[in-house]
Amino acid sequence: MDFLTLFLAYLGSVLALAALLCLCSARKESFLTRSITRASQVLSLVVPRQLQRVTQQALHSLFHTRSCLFVVLHVALQAAVFGEYTWEVFVYCWELQFHLLLLLLPYLLLAGNLGCFLLCSRANPGTVTKSNAASLAKVYAYDGVLFQRGLVCPTCTVEKPARSKHCSVCRTCVHRFDHHCVWVNNCIGAGNAGLFLLYLLSLTATAGAVAAVTAAFLIQVLLLSNVMHGTYLDVQGQEQPVEIPFLVQHLFLTFPRIVFMLGFVILLTLVLGGYCSFSLYLALTNQTTNEWCKSRRFRGSPHLPSQPRDRPLVYKNIYSKGIWRNLKEIFNPPTVLERKKE
């Protein structure tokens, strides 16, 4: 197999794995979950117990407690990408007389992304306390399916408002809980959902801008060289016309770090673009990730344990008010006073 075939096979396998994880993550008893459970049971017979305890403690501290590890990793990845972009791509493009605004666009988007990141990570997502639980319970109505009136959080000992959920990582209930994001080390709720959406959009745009400028540079290099119009000798010593696999190998051998960075940011742009599309869909339909996952599970089990079997419940999103008002609510969460006016 040539270089391009191997690279495309690797890229396709990574994307397929990411899509499989997204499809299976919302199902209780998915094939992926069962496979992981069975694999862990088999490994438990082989791996020493001491190593199992250390691994479980490490995973618990990594994913179930607030930690700055992913924040550090987030900053390190951005620093590595922009270090390579500044050190090589920017310099080469400047020598090739690229437009200055095009070269500065990734930096401008990065500045906006870092601003959204800091605001989102430091903002109060909407903590539910004993003093504000009664007022927050009046903001959203209980749909009677996903959110039941009168339920008390066993940890916080407060009555849970509709659309709220207890976060085991932050150890508090969050109003209009979406999810806990390890990359910003904070919950995403009513107080910072708009900032998180801007953070995602700016991060995707930043990765896309770096990928576009880098790809334009490599294409310009190929156009200025004679390699595209010549021939090369294969392993058997025969002349072969230049094809795409040879061009990719030529660029990889000439600019290995730049090509590697380009592959990384292209993959990152595709993954972030898919997640952005999903987040925009949730925003435009006035749903949270928590509600979307619960509704999918609920469709597979149309009866709640507390409900009679002869009266099936049908889930309906009662919080959607139209695209414009849904989007407005993300950036300007409703209060009790606004709820009374409606």
VENJOPE-V205789 format. One record per residue. OMEGA is omega in degrees with one decimal (NA if undefined). NEAR is the number of other C-alpha atoms within 10 Angstrom. Layout:
omega,near
OMEGA,NEAR
OMEGA,NEAR
This chain:
omega,near
179.3,6
-174.2,9
-176.8,13
179.0,15
178.2,11
-179.7,11
179.6,15
177.2,11
177.7,12
-180.0,12
179.3,15
179.3,12
178.5,12
179.1,13
178.7,15
178.0,12
178.4,12
178.3,12
178.7,14
178.1,12
179.3,13
-177.7,12
-174.0,12
-173.1,14
-175.3,14
-178.4,17
-177.2,16
-174.6,14
-179.5,11
177.0,12
179.6,11
-179.9,16
179.4,15
-179.7,12
179.4,11
179.1,11
179.9,12
178.6,12
178.3,11
177.3,13
178.6,11
-179.2,11
-179.9,12
178.1,13
-175.5,9
-176.1,9
177.8,11
-176.7,10
179.1,11
178.1,9
176.9,11
-180.0,13
179.5,11
179.2,11
178.7,12
177.7,12
179.3,12
178.6,12
178.6,12
179.6,12
-178.0,13
-172.3,15
-176.0,14
172.4,17
179.6,15
-177.1,18
179.5,17
-175.6,14
-179.8,12
175.3,17
177.4,16
177.8,13
178.0,12
-179.3,14
-179.4,12
178.5,12
177.9,12
179.2,16
179.7,12
-179.4,12
-177.4,18
172.2,19
177.3,13
178.8,15
-177.9,23
-173.3,14
-174.9,11
-172.8,16
-178.1,22
-178.0,21
179.5,13
-179.9,16
177.6,21
176.8,13
177.7,9
175.0,12
170.1,9
179.2,15
-176.0,10
-179.5,11
177.9,9
-179.7,14
-178.6,21
-177.2,13
177.9,15
179.3,22
178.9,16
177.8,13
177.7,20
178.9,20
176.9,13
179.8,16
178.6,21
176.5,15
177.9,15
179.6,23
-179.2,22
-179.8,13
-177.9,16
-178.0,25
-177.2,21
-176.3,13
173.8,17
-176.2,16
-177.6,23
-176.8,21
177.6,20
178.9,25
179.1,18
-178.2,11
-177.1,9
-177.0,12
-178.3,17
-179.9,15
178.6,14
178.6,21
180.0,20
-177.0,16
-178.5,20
177.5,19
175.2,16
-178.5,18
178.4,16
-179.4,12
176.8,18
-176.3,17
-177.7,17
177.8,15
174.6,15
178.4,11
-178.3,13
177.1,13
-178.3,15
-178.9,10
-178.0,11
-178.9,15
174.5,12
176.5,19
-173.1,20
173.4,27
176.1,30
178.9,23
177.3,26
178.9,25
176.8,21
177.7,19
-179.1,15
179.3,13
179.5,19
178.5,16
176.9,13
175.1,18
-175.9,28
179.6,28
-175.7,27
-175.9,27
175.7,26
176.1,23
173.3,18
-177.3,22
-179.8,16
-176.9,21
174.5,17
177.1,22
-178.7,20
172.4,21
174.5,29
-177.7,29
-176.5,28
-174.4,25
-177.0,23
179.2,25
178.5,28
177.9,22
179.5,21
177.9,23
176.3,20
177.6,20
179.1,23
-178.8,22
-178.9,21
178.1,22
177.0,25
179.0,23
179.0,20
178.4,24
178.7,25
180.0,21
177.3,22
179.4,26
-178.3,23
-179.8,16
-179.7,21
178.4,23
177.9,18
178.1,14
-178.6,19
176.9,20
178.1,13
177.6,13
179.2,16
-179.1,16
-178.9,12
179.2,10
179.9,11
-174.6,10
-177.7,17
-174.2,15
-177.4,11
176.9,12
177.4,15
-180.0,14
177.4,11
-176.8,10
-179.2,7
177.5,6
179.9,8
179.4,9
179.5,12
176.0,12
-178.6,13
178.3,15
-175.2,14
179.1,10
179.1,13
179.0,19
179.1,15
178.5,16
179.4,16
179.1,14
-179.0,16
179.0,15
-178.8,11
-178.9,11
-174.4,14
-178.2,13
-179.3,14
179.6,21
178.0,19
178.5,11
179.2,19
177.6,22
179.9,16
-176.7,15
175.0,22
177.2,17
179.2,18
178.9,17
178.9,22
-179.3,15
179.4,15
177.7,19
176.2,19
179.6,14
175.5,16
178.6,20
178.3,13
180.0,13
176.3,20
176.5,17
178.4,14
-179.3,18
-176.9,25
177.8,20
178.6,19
174.3,22
171.0,21
176.8,22
178.0,17
179.9,18
179.4,21
179.2,15
179.5,14
-178.9,15
177.5,20
177.6,14
-176.7,15
178.5,17
178.1,12
179.5,10
-168.8,12
179.0,16
171.0,17
-178.3,14
-176.6,8
-176.2,6
177.0,10
-178.0,10
-177.6,11
178.9,7
-178.7,10
178.0,12
178.2,17
-178.8,12
175.9,15
179.4,11
-177.7,15
-174.5,12
179.6,15
-178.3,15
-175.7,14
-172.4,12
-175.1,14
-178.6,11
175.5,15
179.3,20
178.0,20
-178.4,16
179.1,18
-176.7,21
178.4,17
-175.6,15
-178.9,18
176.1,15
-179.3,13
-179.7,13
178.7,11
179.6,10
179.8,12
179.6,9
-179.6,6
NA,5
